[in-house]
Amino acid sequence: MTKFPVKGGGLAVAALLLNALVWGVSWWPFKILESQGLHPLWATALIYGLSLCVVFALRPQALRGWKQHPWLWLLLLSSGLTNVGFNWAVTIGDVVRVVLLFYLMPAWSILIAWWLLGEKPTRMAGLRLILALTGVAIVLKRPDIPWPVPESTADGLALMGGFCFALTNALLLKLHDSPEPARMLAMFGGGALMATCTGLAGVGLGTITPLPEVSLTWAPHLLALSLAFLIGNLALQYGAAKLSAQTTALVMLSEILFASLSSVWLGNSQLSVQTLWGGSLIVCAAILSIWPNSRHT
């Protein structure tokens, strides 16, 4: 049986599973909102803007602690770009492919934990990195291209979002002594700010439609999704702050299951043999991340 590194690890894992469920099925309401005229960037900005208002209403002291914890600014940036990358990618791309590329995260976490947390990679970590990169290469490679490179905007957004998510998890662990309201402000503020900035840049370039007027068609869906993301992000903060970066990455892999089953069931994805092979290597690499914690149990 795997031993958790802190007391209350079971509850922390449950919190991460809740967050994974929210993220894993979020592609569906985002696609609904887009079909109703609301771009995923504007949906993300509004969702996190509403969450930010809730944070300030319940925790008006959320601005305290920022001078003592300057890493909160990087948390704001990384969590915001995580949402920009993932929410946009699952709306415009194949859900299973996007989620698999996003979950190169365990490989990123090895490098980030080395830099940020001082966790020097082991031989097993190197093996996980090789497996994960091989899996991604298989997912990306097509017969008509010489190298396994991202072939679409969705691919690039998924890879960027996964890197930023790994960084977010490591930062939550590093900032576990910072005030919880300050971390909440960083995460929700980052989601609202980065989505807004990216959306405005897209409007300026003519690639994204401007924010539409509020409509009773999409507003109820947006409010429900806002509540789900608020609960999910609170759960992520709780779980990621109590578990190691590798354990967090492993538990969050359940999002692949939630996203894959829901998207295939609703006819939004098709599982090719190539995707299954590449995805299996990515998942195996993540599962091996529990090896240091489980080999003596």
C-alpha positions in Angstrom: 0.0 0.0 0.0 1.3 3.4 -0.9 2.2 5.6 2.0 1.4 9.3 1.7 4.1 11.8 2.8 1.8 13.7 5.1 -1.0 13.1 7.6 -4.3 13.4 5.9 -3.0 12.2 2.5 -6.2 10.3 1.7 -8.2 13.5 1.9 -5.7 15.3 -0.2 -5.9 12.7 -2.9 -9.7 12.9 -2.8 -9.4 16.7 -3.3 -7.1 16.2 -6.3 -9.5 13.6 -7.8 -12.3 16.1 -7.5 -10.2 18.7 -9.3 -9.4 16.1 -12.0 -13.1 15.4 -12.5 -13.9 19.0 -13.0 -11.1 19.5 -15.5 -11.7 16.2 -17.2 -15.3 16.9 -18.2 -14.9 20.7 -18.5 -14.4 20.4 -22.3 -18.1 19.7 -22.7 -19.5 23.0 -21.2 -16.7 24.9 -22.9 -17.8 23.5 -26.3 -21.4 24.4 -25.5 -20.4 28.0 -24.6 -18.4 28.3 -27.8 -21.4 27.1 -29.8 -23.4 29.8 -28.2 -20.9 32.5 -29.2 -18.6 32.7 -26.2 -14.9 32.1 -27.0 -13.2 29.8 -24.4 -10.8 32.7 -23.5 -13.7 35.0 -22.6 -15.4 32.1 -20.8 -12.2 31.5 -18.8 -11.8 35.3 -18.0 -15.4 35.5 -16.8 -15.2 32.3 -14.8 -12.1 33.3 -12.9 -13.3 36.9 -12.7 -16.4 35.7 -10.9 -14.3 33.4 -8.7 -12.0 36.4 -7.9 -15.0 38.4 -6.7 -15.9 35.5 -4.4 -12.4 35.4 -3.0 -12.4 39.1 -2.2 -15.9 38.9 -0.7 -15.0 36.0 1.6 -11.3 36.8 2.2 -10.7 40.5 2.0 -7.2 40.0 3.4 -6.2 38.1 0.3 -3.6 40.8 -0.7 -1.7 40.3 2.5 1.5 38.3 2.3 2.4 39.1 -1.3 5.5 41.1 -0.2 6.8 38.2 1.9 6.1 35.7 -0.8 7.1 37.1 -4.3 6.8 33.6 -5.8 3.0 34.3 -5.8 3.5 36.4 -8.9 4.9 33.4 -10.7 2.0 31.3 -9.4 -0.4 33.9 -10.9 1.3 33.7 -14.3 1.6 29.9 -14.4 -1.9 29.1 -13.2 -3.3 31.7 -15.6 -1.5 30.2 -18.6 -2.5 26.7 -17.5 -6.1 27.7 -17.9 -5.6 29.5 -21.2 -3.8 26.5 -22.7 -6.1 23.8 -21.5 -9.5 25.4 -21.8 -8.7 26.7 -25.3 -7.1 23.5 -26.5 -10.0 21.1 -25.4 -12.5 23.4 -27.1 -10.8 23.4 -30.6 -8.9 20.1 -30.6 -9.5 16.4 -30.1 -10.1 16.0 -26.4 -8.2 12.8 -25.8 -5.1 14.0 -27.8 -5.2 17.3 -26.0 -5.4 15.7 -22.6 -2.5 13.3 -23.4 -0.2 16.1 -24.5 -1.3 18.1 -21.5 -0.2 15.2 -19.3 3.3 15.3 -20.3 3.1 17.2 -17.0 4.8 14.4 -14.9 7.8 14.7 -17.2 7.9 18.5 -16.8 7.5 18.1 -13.0 10.8 16.2 -12.8 12.7 19.2 -14.3 10.7 21.8 -12.5 11.1 20.1 -9.1 14.8 19.9 -9.7 15.0 23.6 -10.3 12.4 24.9 -7.9 12.4 22.4 -5.0 15.9 21.1 -5.2 14.6 17.5 -5.8 17.5 16.0 -7.8 16.4 13.6 -10.5 17.1 9.9 -9.9 17.7 7.2 -12.5 14.0 6.2 -12.2 13.1 9.8 -12.9 15.2 9.8 -16.0 13.4 6.6 -17.2 10.1 8.3 -16.6 11.2 11.3 -18.6 12.3 9.0 -21.5 9.0 7.1 -21.5 6.9 10.2 -21.4 8.8 11.9 -24.3 8.6 8.7 -26.3 4.9 8.5 -25.8 4.4 12.1 -26.9 6.5 11.5 -30.0 4.3 8.6 -30.9 1.1 10.7 -30.4 2.5 13.6 -32.5 4.2 11.6 -35.3 2.3 11.3 -38.6 3.5 9.5 -41.8 3.5 12.7 -43.8 5.8 14.7 -41.4 9.5 13.9 -40.7 9.5 14.9 -37.1 6.9 14.5 -34.2 6.1 18.1 -33.9 2.8 19.8 -32.8 0.6 20.0 -35.9 -2.1 22.4 -34.6 -2.8 25.3 -32.3 -4.5 22.8 -29.9 -1.3 20.7 -29.7 0.8 23.7 -28.8 -1.7 25.0 -26.3 -1.9 21.6 -24.6 1.9 21.3 -24.3 2.2 24.8 -22.9 -0.7 24.2 -20.5 0.8 21.0 -19.2 4.2 22.7 -18.5 2.5 25.6 -16.7 0.4 23.1 -14.7 3.5 21.2 -13.5 5.0 24.6 -12.5 1.8 25.5 -10.7 1.8 22.3 -8.7 5.5 22.8 -7.7 4.8 26.4 -6.7 1.8 25.4 -4.5 4.2 23.0 -2.7 6.9 25.7 -2.4 4.3 28.2 -1.1 2.6 25.9 1.4 3.6 28.3 4.2 2.1 31.4 2.4 -1.4 32.6 3.4 -4.1 30.5 1.7 -6.2 33.6 0.6 -3.0 34.9 -1.1 -2.6 31.7 -3.1 -6.3 31.8 -4.0 -5.9 35.3 -5.2 -2.9 34.3 -7.3 -4.7 31.4 -9.0 -8.0 33.0 -9.7 -6.5 36.3 -10.5 -4.1 34.6 -12.9 -6.9 32.8 -14.7 -8.8 36.1 -15.2 -5.8 38.2 -16.1 -4.1 35.9 -18.5 -7.2 34.9 -20.3 -8.2 38.6 -20.6 -4.8 39.6 -21.9 -4.7 36.8 -24.4 -8.2 37.5 -25.6 -7.5 41.2 -26.1 -4.3 40.3 -28.0 -6.4 37.9 -30.2 -9.0 40.6 -30.9 -6.2 43.0 -31.9 -4.8 40.4 -34.3 -8.2 39.6 -35.6 -8.1 35.9 -34.6 -10.6 36.1 -31.8 -14.1 37.7 -31.7 -14.7 40.4 -29.2 -16.5 39.6 -25.9 -20.2 39.4 -26.7 -23.0 41.0 -24.7 -24.3 39.0 -21.8 -26.9 36.5 -23.0 -29.4 34.4 -21.1 -28.5 31.6 -23.5 -25.0 31.1 -22.1 -25.0 32.9 -18.8 -26.5 30.0 -16.7 -23.9 27.6 -18.2 -21.1 30.0 -17.3 -22.3 30.5 -13.7 -22.5 26.7 -13.2 -19.0 26.2 -14.7 -17.7 29.0 -12.5 -18.9 27.3 -9.4 -17.4 24.0 -10.5 -14.0 25.6 -11.2 -14.1 27.5 -7.9 -14.6 24.2 -6.0 -12.0 22.4 -8.2 -9.3 25.0 -7.7 -9.8 25.1 -3.9 -9.5 21.3 -3.9 -6.3 21.5 -6.0 -4.7 24.0 -3.6 -5.5 21.8 -0.7 -4.2 18.6 -2.2 -1.1 20.0 -4.0 0.0 21.8 -0.9 0.0 18.6 1.1 1.5 16.0 -1.3 4.7 15.8 -3.2 4.9 17.1 -6.7 5.3 13.6 -8.1 2.3 12.3 -6.1 0.1 15.2 -7.3 1.1 14.5 -10.9 0.2 10.9 -10.5 -3.2 11.4 -8.9 -4.1 14.1 -11.5 -3.7 11.5 -14.2 -7.2 10.4 -13.4 -8.2 13.4 -15.6 -7.2 11.4 -18.6 -9.7 8.7 -17.7 -12.5 11.3 -17.0 -11.8 13.2 -20.2 -11.3 10.1 -22.5 -14.4 8.3 -21.3 -16.7 11.3 -21.5 -15.4 12.5 -24.9 -15.5 9.1 -26.6 -19.0 8.4 -25.1 -20.3 11.7 -26.4 -18.6 11.2 -29.8 -16.1 14.0 -29.6 -13.0 11.8 -29.9 -11.7 8.7 -31.6 -9.1 6.4 -30.1 -6.5 5.4 -32.7 -4.0 2.6 -32.1 -1.2 5.2 -32.3 -2.8 7.4 -29.7 -3.4 4.4 -27.4 0.3 3.3 -27.7 1.6 6.8 -27.1 -0.8 7.5 -24.3 0.1 4.2 -22.6 3.7 5.2 -22.4 2.8 8.6 -21.0 0.6 7.0 -18.4 3.2 4.4 -17.5 5.8 7.2 -17.0 3.4 8.9 -14.6 2.6 5.7 -12.7 6.3 5.1 -12.2 6.4 8.4 -10.3 5.1 6.6 -7.2 8.1 4.2 -7.3 10.2 6.0 -4.7 7.2 6.1 -2.3 6.1 2.5 -2.8 9.2 0.3 -3.2 9.5 -0.2 0.6 5.8 -0.9 1.2 
